[in-house]
Amino acid sequence: MKKLLPVAVLFAALSMPAGAQCVMCYRTAHAQNDARSKILNLGILVLGAPPFLILAGFIAFVFSRDKQFRGE
């Protein structure tokens, strides 16, 4: 499991510049100037971060509990 963590971190770091958007957000950002479209992209990423952090916390909790039960 510990071998997969660097791979996951690498994939996450490489995907950060992508900043995927839905079509409606893309068209809205495209209609604006560059500065406002970058702010819109940042806002989308900021709103997407809490669900991923909650999921990561839940997965860490499950793995820590699993390690406790396997140790008994």
DSSP file (Angstrom, degrees, kcal/mol; ACC not computed):
  #  RESIDUE AA STRUCTURE BP1 BP2  ACC     N-H-->O    O-->H-N    N-H-->O    O-->H-N    TCO  KAPPA ALPHA  PHI   PSI    X-CA   Y-CA   Z-CA
    1    1 A M    >>        0   0    0      0, 0.0     4,-0.8     0, 0.0     3,-0.8   0.000 360.0 360.0 360.0 -37.5    0.0    0.0    0.0
    2    2 A K  T 34  +     0   0    0      1,-0.2     3,-0.2     2,-0.2     0, 0.0   0.757 360.0  60.0 -68.3 -22.4    2.8    2.4    0.8
    3    3 A K  T 3> S+     0   0    0      1,-0.2     4,-0.6     2,-0.2    -1,-0.2   0.775 101.1  54.5 -74.1 -25.6    4.2    1.9   -2.7
    4    4 A L  H <> S+     0   0    0     -3,-0.8     4,-2.4     1,-0.2    -1,-0.2   0.727  91.4  74.3 -80.6 -22.0    1.0    3.2   -4.2
    5    5 A L  H  X S+     0   0    0     -4,-0.8     4,-2.5     1,-0.2     5,-0.2   0.925  95.7  47.0 -61.4 -47.7    1.1    6.5   -2.3
    6    6 A P  H  > S+     0   0    0      0, 0.0     4,-2.3     0, 0.0    -1,-0.2   0.877 112.3  51.9 -62.4 -33.8    3.9    8.1   -4.3
    7    7 A V  H  X S+     0   0    0     -4,-0.6     4,-2.4     2,-0.2    -2,-0.2   0.923 110.5  47.6 -66.1 -43.1    2.2    7.1   -7.5
    8    8 A A  H  X S+     0   0    0     -4,-2.4     4,-2.3     1,-0.2    -1,-0.2   0.902 112.4  49.2 -64.3 -40.9   -1.1    8.6   -6.4
    9    9 A V  H  X S+     0   0    0     -4,-2.5     4,-2.4     2,-0.2    -1,-0.2   0.892 110.4  51.5 -65.3 -39.1    0.7   11.8   -5.4
   10   10 A L  H  X S+     0   0    0     -4,-2.3     4,-2.2    -5,-0.2    -2,-0.2   0.931 110.6  47.2 -63.7 -45.7    2.5   12.0   -8.7
   11   11 A F  H  X S+     0   0    0     -4,-2.4     4,-1.5     1,-0.2    -2,-0.2   0.893 112.6  50.1 -63.2 -39.3   -0.8   11.6  -10.7
   12   12 A A  H  X S+     0   0    0     -4,-2.3     4,-0.8     1,-0.2    -1,-0.2   0.904 111.1  48.6 -65.5 -40.9   -2.5   14.2   -8.6
   13   13 A A  H  < S+     0   0    0     -4,-2.4     3,-0.4     1,-0.2    -2,-0.2   0.874 112.1  48.7 -67.3 -36.6    0.4   16.7   -9.1
   14   14 A L  H  < S+     0   0    0     -4,-2.2    -1,-0.2     1,-0.2    -2,-0.2   0.769 110.2  51.4 -74.8 -24.9    0.4   16.1  -12.8
   15   15 A S  H >X S+     0   0    0     -4,-1.5     3,-1.1    -5,-0.2     4,-0.7   0.582  85.7  87.8 -88.8  -9.2   -3.3   16.6  -13.1
   16   16 A M  T 3< S+     0   0    0     -4,-0.8     3,-0.5    -3,-0.4    -1,-0.2   0.898  84.4  52.7 -58.4 -44.3   -3.4   19.9  -11.3
   17   17 A P  T 34 S+     0   0    0      0, 0.0    -1,-0.3     0, 0.0    -2,-0.1   0.697  94.1  75.6 -66.9 -14.3   -2.8   22.1  -14.3
   18   18 A A  T <4  -     0   0    0     -3,-1.1    -2,-0.2    -4,-0.2    -3,-0.1   0.953  68.3-176.1 -63.8 -51.0   -5.7   20.4  -16.2
   19   19 A G     <  -     0   0    0     -4,-0.7    -3,-0.1    -3,-0.5    25,-0.1   0.953  18.3-149.9  54.9  59.3   -8.5   22.2  -14.3
   20   20 A A        -     0   0    0     24,-0.0     2,-0.3     1,-0.0    -1,-0.1  -0.235  17.8-173.7 -63.6 147.9  -11.4   20.4  -16.0
   21   21 A Q        -     0   0    0     23,-0.0     2,-0.1     3,-0.0    -1,-0.0  -0.924  27.0-107.0-137.4 159.8  -14.7   22.3  -16.3
   22   22 A C     >  -     0   0    0     -2,-0.3     4,-2.4     1,-0.1     5,-0.2  -0.402  43.4-103.6 -77.1 168.6  -18.2   21.6  -17.4
   23   23 A V  H  > S+     0   0    0      1,-0.2     4,-2.5     2,-0.2     5,-0.2   0.890 120.2  52.1 -64.0 -40.1  -19.2   23.0  -20.8
   24   24 A M  H  > S+     0   0    0      1,-0.2     4,-2.0     2,-0.2    -1,-0.2   0.916 112.2  45.2 -65.3 -42.5  -21.2   25.9  -19.3
   25   25 A C  H  > S+     0   0    0      2,-0.2     4,-2.6     1,-0.2    -1,-0.2   0.888 111.9  53.3 -67.3 -37.7  -18.3   27.0  -17.1
   26   26 A Y  H  X S+     0   0    0     -4,-2.4     4,-2.5     2,-0.2    -2,-0.2   0.928 110.4  45.9 -62.7 -44.9  -15.9   26.7  -20.0
   27   27 A R  H  X S+     0   0    0     -4,-2.5     4,-1.7     2,-0.2    -1,-0.2   0.877 112.7  50.6 -67.5 -36.8  -18.0   28.9  -22.2
   28   28 A T  H  X S+     0   0    0     -4,-2.0     4,-0.7    -5,-0.2    -1,-0.2   0.928 113.6  44.9 -64.8 -44.0  -18.5   31.4  -19.5
   29   29 A A  H >< S+     0   0    0     -4,-2.6     3,-0.6     1,-0.2    -2,-0.2   0.867 111.1  53.6 -67.7 -35.8  -14.8   31.5  -18.8
   30   30 A H  H 3< S+     0   0    0     -4,-2.5    -1,-0.2     1,-0.2    -2,-0.2   0.829 105.0  54.6 -68.5 -31.3  -14.0   31.7  -22.6
   31   31 A A  H 3< S+     0   0    0     -4,-1.7    -1,-0.2    -5,-0.2    -2,-0.2   0.689 103.9  68.5 -75.7 -17.4  -16.3   34.8  -23.0
   32   32 A Q  S << S-     0   0    0     -4,-0.7     2,-0.0    -3,-0.6    -3,-0.0  -0.404  96.1 -89.2 -94.8 173.8  -14.4   36.6  -20.2
   33   33 A N     >  -     0   0    0     -2,-0.1     4,-2.1     1,-0.1     5,-0.2  -0.267  46.3 -96.8 -76.3 172.8  -10.9   38.0  -20.3
   34   34 A D  H  > S+     0   0    0      1,-0.2     4,-2.1     2,-0.2     5,-0.2   0.865 119.7  53.1 -62.1 -40.3   -8.0   35.9  -19.2
   35   35 A A  H  > S+     0   0    0      1,-0.2     4,-1.7     2,-0.2    -1,-0.2   0.924 112.1  44.2 -64.7 -43.9   -7.8   37.2  -15.6
   36   36 A R  H  > S+     0   0    0      1,-0.2     4,-2.2     2,-0.2    -1,-0.2   0.860 111.1  53.7 -70.2 -34.5  -11.4   36.5  -14.9
   37   37 A S  H  X S+     0   0    0     -4,-2.1     4,-2.3     2,-0.2    -1,-0.2   0.872 107.7  51.2 -68.7 -34.6  -11.3   33.1  -16.5
   38   38 A K  H  X S+     0   0    0     -4,-2.1     4,-2.3     2,-0.2    -1,-0.2   0.887 109.9  49.9 -66.9 -37.7   -8.3   32.1  -14.3
   39   39 A I  H  X S+     0   0    0     -4,-1.7     4,-2.4     2,-0.2    -2,-0.2   0.897 110.0  50.6 -66.2 -39.8  -10.2   33.2  -11.2
   40   40 A L  H  X S+     0   0    0     -4,-2.2     4,-2.1     2,-0.2    -2,-0.2   0.916 110.3  49.5 -63.4 -43.4  -13.2   31.2  -12.3
   41   41 A N  H  X S+     0   0    0     -4,-2.3     4,-2.1     1,-0.2    -2,-0.2   0.915 111.3  49.3 -60.9 -43.0  -11.0   28.1  -12.8
   42   42 A L  H  X S+     0   0    0     -4,-2.3     4,-2.6     1,-0.2    -2,-0.2   0.902 109.1  52.5 -63.5 -41.1   -9.5   28.7   -9.3
   43   43 A G  H  X S+     0   0    0     -4,-2.4     4,-2.2     2,-0.2    -1,-0.2   0.888 108.1  50.9 -62.0 -39.5  -13.0   29.0   -7.8
   44   44 A I  H  X S+     0   0    0     -4,-2.1     4,-1.3     2,-0.2    -1,-0.2   0.912 112.0  46.9 -64.3 -42.5  -14.0   25.7   -9.4
   45   45 A L  H  X S+     0   0    0     -4,-2.1     4,-1.2     2,-0.2    -2,-0.2   0.885 110.9  52.0 -66.8 -38.1  -10.9   23.9   -8.0
   46   46 A V  H  < S+     0   0    0     -4,-2.6     3,-0.3     1,-0.2    -2,-0.2   0.900 110.4  48.3 -65.2 -40.3  -11.5   25.5   -4.5
   47   47 A L  H  < S+     0   0    0     -4,-2.2    -1,-0.2     1,-0.2    -2,-0.2   0.760 112.3  50.2 -71.9 -23.2  -15.1   24.2   -4.5
   48   48 A G  H  X S+     0   0    0     -4,-1.3     4,-1.1    -5,-0.2    -1,-0.2   0.679  95.4  73.3 -85.9 -17.4  -13.9   20.8   -5.6
   49   49 A A  H  X S+     0   0    0     -4,-1.2     4,-2.4    -3,-0.3     5,-0.2   0.907  86.7  58.2 -68.1 -44.7  -11.2   20.4   -2.9
   50   50 A P  H  > S+     0   0    0      0, 0.0     4,-2.6     0, 0.0     5,-0.2   0.897 104.6  50.0 -58.9 -42.4  -13.4   19.9    0.2
   51   51 A P  H  > S+     0   0    0      0, 0.0     4,-2.2     0, 0.0    -2,-0.2   0.909 113.0  47.5 -61.5 -37.5  -15.2   16.7   -1.1
   52   52 A F  H  X S+     0   0    0     -4,-1.1     4,-2.5     2,-0.2     5,-0.1   0.883 111.9  49.6 -69.6 -36.5  -11.8   15.2   -2.0
   53   53 A L  H  X S+     0   0    0     -4,-2.4     4,-2.4     2,-0.2    -1,-0.2   0.891 110.7  50.0 -68.1 -38.5  -10.3   16.1    1.4
   54   54 A I  H  X S+     0   0    0     -4,-2.6     4,-2.3    -5,-0.2    -2,-0.2   0.922 111.9  48.3 -63.7 -43.5  -13.3   14.5    3.1
   55   55 A L  H  X S+     0   0    0     -4,-2.2     4,-2.5    -5,-0.2    -2,-0.2   0.913 111.0  50.1 -62.6 -43.3  -12.9   11.4    1.0
   56   56 A A  H  X S+     0   0    0     -4,-2.5     4,-2.4     1,-0.2    -1,-0.2   0.895 110.9  49.8 -63.2 -39.8   -9.2   11.2    1.7
   57   57 A G  H  X S+     0   0    0     -4,-2.4     4,-2.3     2,-0.2    -2,-0.2   0.899 110.7  49.5 -64.3 -41.0   -9.9   11.6    5.5
   58   58 A F  H  X S+     0   0    0     -4,-2.3     4,-2.4     2,-0.2    -2,-0.2   0.910 111.5  48.4 -64.7 -42.3  -12.4    8.8    5.4
   59   59 A I  H  X S+     0   0    0     -4,-2.5     4,-2.4     2,-0.2    -2,-0.2   0.907 111.4  50.1 -65.6 -41.1  -10.1    6.5    3.5
   60   60 A A  H  X S+     0   0    0     -4,-2.4     4,-2.2     2,-0.2    -1,-0.2   0.898 110.8  50.5 -63.0 -39.5   -7.3    7.3    6.0
   61   61 A F  H  X S+     0   0    0     -4,-2.3     4,-2.4     2,-0.2    -2,-0.2   0.923 110.5  48.9 -63.2 -44.8   -9.7    6.5    8.9
   62   62 A V  H  X S+     0   0    0     -4,-2.4     4,-2.3     1,-0.2    -2,-0.2   0.918 112.3  47.8 -63.4 -43.5  -10.7    3.2    7.4
   63   63 A F  H  X S+     0   0    0     -4,-2.4     4,-2.0     2,-0.2    -1,-0.2   0.872 111.7  50.1 -67.3 -35.5   -7.1    2.1    6.8
   64   64 A S  H  X S+     0   0    0     -4,-2.2     4,-1.7     2,-0.2    -1,-0.2   0.899 112.3  47.0 -69.5 -38.4   -6.1    3.1   10.3
   65   65 A R  H  X S+     0   0    0     -4,-2.4     4,-2.1     2,-0.2    -2,-0.2   0.885 110.8  52.8 -67.7 -37.4   -9.0    1.2   11.8
   66   66 A D  H  X S+     0   0    0     -4,-2.3     4,-2.0     1,-0.2    -2,-0.2   0.889 107.6  51.5 -64.2 -39.1   -8.2   -1.8    9.6
   67   67 A K  H  X S+     0   0    0     -4,-2.0     4,-1.3     1,-0.2    -1,-0.2   0.873 108.7  51.8 -66.1 -36.6   -4.6   -1.7   10.8
   68   68 A Q  H  X S+     0   0    0     -4,-1.7     4,-0.7     1,-0.2    -2,-0.2   0.912 111.4  46.2 -65.1 -42.9   -5.8   -1.8   14.4
   69   69 A F  H  < S+     0   0    0     -4,-2.1     3,-0.5     1,-0.2    -2,-0.2   0.835 110.6  52.3 -71.6 -32.1   -8.0   -4.8   13.9
   70   70 A R  H  < S+     0   0    0     -4,-2.0    -1,-0.2     1,-0.2    -2,-0.2   0.789 104.0  59.0 -72.7 -26.2   -5.3   -6.7   12.0
   71   71 A G  H  <        0   0    0     -4,-1.3    -1,-0.2     1,-0.2    -2,-0.2   0.714 360.0 360.0 -74.2 -20.4   -2.9   -6.1   14.9
   72   72 A E     <        0   0    0     -4,-0.7    -1,-0.2    -3,-0.5    -2,-0.1   0.480 360.0 360.0 -79.0 360.0   -5.2   -7.8   17.4
